[in-house]
């Protein structure tokens, strides 16, 4: 398959770019940060996402969505990355919608997917428990109790968890940390007795949460997918999320590159634009090549997810790892080429650096995915 967007996908990109750049540029994020907004994103903008059909991109048509694929979700994520737009699109429209579509019962899909497509529900994936992304190290306990389970443990870095209407929680119903078998996914109401949520404002001014579960009771109907067999479902959902985050980092990298090149053309030193200095030209050219190769790798991964998600793990690992290293290089070059002003808060380039660092960690950093590739090759 050609590594280019179709005409329809290009039209979607143009629509997303127009909406997001108009209503949620980087200044929008700065305003939310400075005003200490309790939600951390604009609910009006989220409703606009729904009205444009973005919230339902991965929701099947029978539940009010568009029934499109990961490439289309990646197109929107790339525009979000260009503008650093805080939005529940990743947590809700990509990750939660995929989890419910792939593993939900008929009743679960009928209850939640139409609300996601309409922009009436925010969902969050509660997976990680430590400082690093390690799904197999899940230790949170799900102990059988009556017709359901009791959940005990804690989750960290739950993106949009502080405002979520629904939590998708991974807990160990059997076995020990590190084992693939024994993990179960649950749909949990965050207002349930025994849940304590602490909002955490991340370094990039986006929001996440720490959530503690103390004997939280859930019924058997809350199980998403199979009891003790949640890792297979989780792997597929996380790969979709990784592809989306990689797309965001492509958009972020390209925006930083564009701003940096514009500055190289404007800033004068020794009587001429600094972009005329060969050393800076070489660095800019190498960064451009890096971004274009990464763009191809990410699009290939998204196409692989749409073709057969079960066989896309390798392509996704390459894309996420490369997107992380490219974004890191882009923001470092951007700050350095802007000189001292690149380090100031008044200048937007710092926002991109902070977001790149968070995206690198989301759903596994480059080292995590390099390890996954090595293991898959038998090393």
Secondary structure, DSSP 8 states (H G I E B T S, - for coil): --SS--HHHHHHHHHHHHHHHHH--HHHHHHHHHTT-SSSS-HHHHHHHHHTT-TTTTS-GGGTS----HHHHHHHHHHHHHHT---TIIIIIIIIHHHHHHH--HHHHHHHHHHHHHT---EEEE---SSS--GGG---EEEEETTEEEEEEEE---TTTTS-SEEEEEEESSS-TT-STTEEEEEE-TTSTTEEEEEEE-TTS-EEEEEEEEEEEEEGGGEES-TTBHHHHHHHHHHHHHHHHHHHHHHHHHHHHHHHHHHHHH-EETTEEGGGSHHHHHHHHHHHHHHHHHHHHHHHHHHHHHHHGGG-HHHHHHHHHHHHHHHHHHHHHHHHHTGGGGGSTTSTHHHHHHHHHHHHHTT--HHHHHHHHHHHTT-
